[in-house]
Amino acid sequence: MDVENVKVNIKRFLSNPNTMTFLLVIVLIVVVYFIYNSLVNRAVAPVTLPYTTKLLSEETEITGDIVSTVKLSGTFVTSTGEGLVQNRGQIIGKYVAVGYQIPQNSFFYKSAITDESNTNKGLAEDIPDGYTTFQLKVDFHKTYGCSIMPGNYIDLYFKARSDDGKKIIYDLFIKSIRVEAVLDKDGNNVFTHTEEGDEPKPDRLIFAVPNDYKELLETAMLITSNSIDLIPVPRNAGYSENPEDTSIANEAIAEFILSKSVHVAY
């Protein structure tokens, strides 16, 4: 066999443009096939997902005895959306976030679970006897650029329209209220769950108020016909360092709220 002649023929074959095009097409087909096959296998491969075996209300601790698992196609996980928790270990010991409820046989989403420190249960140790918590819906502006922080004592102002709708009622309602937490929409502490450089997104303030004040405040928030608004107002550092007892500053406002409700005896 003429080795030199074979080398020349091979060189001519490889240098032919049509040959190179053919080889590139073959390589491309092989690469596409393996990529497609890998994606398909990944999509249909079974994924183990944890789910709750009972209805879980807000602030419920998620324990191992109420979490089971099921194997589903990876396609389901992809189509279900972002935020689905796939690791059972990331759930056990967590709590259902404030404002959320997880139905029986439902999967877990990151937005619906949180640490104990971000629940009212985690705050209970700091709340005095005879006091309870109240949640007030807020935003970045209502918290004065997130300048209201846990441990601050603030005042709560009341704003509404008179019954005839012609006048505005606005005055200090309750003074010297301790802020227990500032949470985002997922029930996380905004001061520990905000990335550096991002704007905090406060969604609600958690207050500590006397037990009977909570009922009054809840009643106020249920009265929508008068466009009632409760406005938190921060004070200076000395106000928090030397707090007074939490008290109603305007009894007329309390009477106005109570006049809009009916007490049912039972």
C-alpha positions in Angstrom: 0.0 0.0 0.0 1.3 3.4 -0.9 1.1 5.2 2.4 2.0 8.6 0.9 -0.8 8.2 -1.6 -3.3 7.4 1.1 -2.2 10.5 3.1 -2.7 12.6 0.0 -6.2 11.2 -0.6 -7.2 11.8 3.0 -5.8 15.3 2.9 -7.8 16.0 -0.3 -10.9 14.5 1.3 -10.7 16.6 4.4 -9.8 19.8 2.6 -12.9 19.5 0.4 -15.5 22.1 1.5 -18.4 19.7 1.0 -16.7 17.2 3.2 -16.2 19.7 6.0 -19.8 20.8 5.8 -21.0 17.2 6.0 -18.8 16.5 9.0 -20.0 19.6 10.8 -23.6 18.8 10.2 -23.0 15.3 11.6 -21.3 16.7 14.7 -24.1 19.2 15.2 -26.8 16.6 14.9 -25.0 14.4 17.5 -24.6 17.4 19.9 -28.2 18.4 19.6 -29.4 14.9 20.1 -27.4 14.5 23.4 -28.6 17.9 24.6 -32.2 17.2 23.8 -32.0 13.7 25.3 -30.5 15.2 28.5 -33.2 17.8 28.8 -36.0 15.3 28.3 -34.6 12.9 30.8 -34.2 15.7 33.3 -37.8 16.9 32.7 -39.4 13.5 33.2 -37.1 12.2 35.9 -39.0 11.9 39.2 -38.6 14.6 41.8 -39.4 14.1 45.5 -41.5 16.9 46.9 -42.6 17.4 50.5 -46.3 18.3 51.3 -48.3 18.8 54.4 -50.7 16.1 55.6 -52.9 18.6 57.4 -54.2 22.2 57.2 -51.6 24.6 58.6 -52.6 28.1 59.8 -50.3 31.0 60.2 -47.6 30.8 62.8 -47.9 27.0 63.0 -44.6 25.1 63.5 -43.9 22.7 60.7 -42.9 19.4 62.3 -41.7 16.1 60.8 -44.9 14.3 61.6 -47.1 16.5 59.4 -44.8 16.5 56.4 -44.8 13.6 53.9 -43.3 13.3 50.4 -44.4 12.2 47.0 -42.5 11.6 43.7 -43.6 13.5 40.7 -42.4 14.2 37.2 -39.8 16.9 36.9 -42.2 18.5 34.3 -44.7 19.2 37.1 -42.0 21.0 39.2 -41.0 23.1 36.2 -44.6 24.1 35.4 -45.6 24.8 39.0 -43.4 27.9 39.1 -40.6 29.4 41.1 -40.4 29.2 44.8 -41.5 25.5 45.3 -39.5 23.9 48.1 -38.1 20.6 47.1 -36.0 19.7 50.2 -37.8 18.4 53.2 -35.0 19.5 55.5 -35.6 23.2 54.5 -39.1 22.9 56.0 -38.9 21.0 59.3 -38.6 23.4 62.2 -39.9 26.4 60.2 -43.2 28.2 60.7 -46.1 29.2 58.5 -45.6 32.9 57.7 -48.0 35.5 59.1 -50.9 36.0 56.7 -50.5 32.6 55.1 -52.4 29.3 55.3 -51.2 26.0 53.8 -54.1 23.7 52.8 -54.0 20.0 53.5 -52.0 18.0 50.9 -50.4 21.2 49.5 -46.8 21.7 48.6 -44.6 24.3 50.4 -43.5 27.6 48.8 -40.7 29.7 50.2 -43.0 32.7 50.6 -45.3 30.8 52.9 -42.7 29.6 55.4 -40.4 31.6 57.8 -38.3 31.4 60.9 -39.8 31.6 64.4 -38.2 35.0 64.9 -40.5 36.4 62.2 -43.7 35.2 63.8 -45.7 36.6 66.7 -44.8 33.4 68.6 -41.1 34.4 68.4 -42.1 37.8 69.7 -44.1 36.6 72.7 -41.2 36.6 75.1 -40.9 40.4 74.9 -44.6 41.2 75.2 -45.6 42.2 78.8 -48.5 40.5 80.6 -51.9 41.9 79.6 -50.6 42.9 76.2 -51.0 41.3 72.8 -49.9 41.9 69.2 -51.6 43.9 66.5 -50.6 44.0 62.8 -50.8 47.3 60.9 -50.6 47.3 57.1 -47.8 49.7 56.0 -45.5 50.5 53.1 -42.1 52.1 52.7 -43.5 55.6 52.9 -45.7 54.9 55.9 -42.7 53.7 57.9 -40.9 57.0 57.0 -38.4 55.3 54.7 -38.2 52.2 57.0 -37.0 54.4 59.8 -39.4 52.7 62.3 -37.5 49.8 63.8 -38.2 47.0 66.3 -37.9 48.4 69.9 -39.0 51.9 68.9 -41.9 53.5 70.7 -44.2 55.4 68.4 -47.6 57.1 68.4 -50.6 56.1 66.4 -52.7 58.7 64.7 -56.3 58.3 63.5 -57.7 59.7 60.3 -61.2 59.4 59.0 -64.1 61.4 57.6 -67.1 62.6 59.6 -70.4 60.9 59.2 -71.6 63.6 56.7 -68.3 63.2 54.8 -67.6 67.0 55.0 -64.9 67.0 57.7 -61.7 65.2 58.3 -61.0 63.7 61.7 -57.3 63.6 62.4 -55.6 63.4 65.8 -53.3 61.4 68.1 -55.2 58.2 69.0 -52.8 55.9 71.0 -49.5 57.0 72.3 -46.3 55.2 73.3 -46.7 51.9 71.4 -43.8 49.5 71.2 -42.9 48.1 67.8 -42.1 44.5 68.0 -41.2 43.7 64.3 -41.2 45.2 60.8 -42.1 42.4 58.3 -42.2 42.2 54.5 -45.0 40.5 52.6 -43.5 37.1 53.2 -43.4 37.5 56.9 -39.7 38.1 57.0 -37.9 40.8 59.1 -37.0 43.5 56.6 -33.8 44.4 58.4 -32.4 40.9 58.1 -33.8 39.7 54.7 -33.0 42.8 52.6 -30.0 42.4 50.3 -27.3 45.2 50.4 -28.2 47.9 48.0 -31.9 46.9 47.8 -34.7 49.1 49.2 -36.5 47.5 52.1 -40.1 46.6 51.4 -42.0 46.8 54.7 -45.5 45.3 54.5 -46.7 45.4 58.1 -45.7 46.5 61.6 -46.3 44.3 64.6 -47.2 46.3 67.8 -47.6 45.3 71.4 -50.8 46.8 72.8 -53.1 46.2 75.8 -55.5 43.4 75.2 -58.6 45.7 75.1 -56.9 48.0 72.6 -56.5 45.2 70.1 -60.2 44.8 69.8 -60.6 48.5 69.4 -58.0 48.7 66.7 -59.4 45.6 64.9 -62.8 47.2 64.9 -61.4 50.4 63.4 -59.8 48.5 60.6 -63.1 46.8 59.8 -65.0 50.1 59.4 -64.4 51.0 55.7 -67.3 53.4 55.1 -65.4 56.2 56.8 -62.1 55.5 55.1 -60.4 55.1 58.4 -56.6 55.1 58.4 -54.2 54.4 61.3 -50.9 56.2 60.8 -47.8 55.3 62.7 -45.6 58.3 63.7 -42.1 57.8 64.9 -40.7 59.9 67.8 -37.1 60.8 68.9 -34.7 58.5 70.7 -35.6 59.8 74.1 -39.2 58.8 73.6 -38.1 55.2 73.2 -35.5 55.3 76.0 -38.0 56.6 78.5 -41.4 55.2 77.4 -44.7 56.0 79.0 -47.4 53.4 79.5 -49.3 52.8 76.3 -52.6 54.7 76.6 -55.4 56.2 74.6 -54.8 59.9 74.0 -58.2 60.7 72.6 -61.3 59.0 74.1 -63.5 60.8 71.5 -61.9 58.7 68.8 -62.4 55.5 70.7 -66.1 56.4 71.2 -66.4 57.2 67.5 -65.1 53.8 66.6 -67.3 52.0 69.1 -70.3 53.9 67.8 -69.8 52.2 64.5 -70.0 48.7 66.0 -72.4 46.6 67.9 -71.5 44.4 70.9 -73.2 41.0 70.8 -73.8 39.4 74.1 -73.5 35.6 74.3 
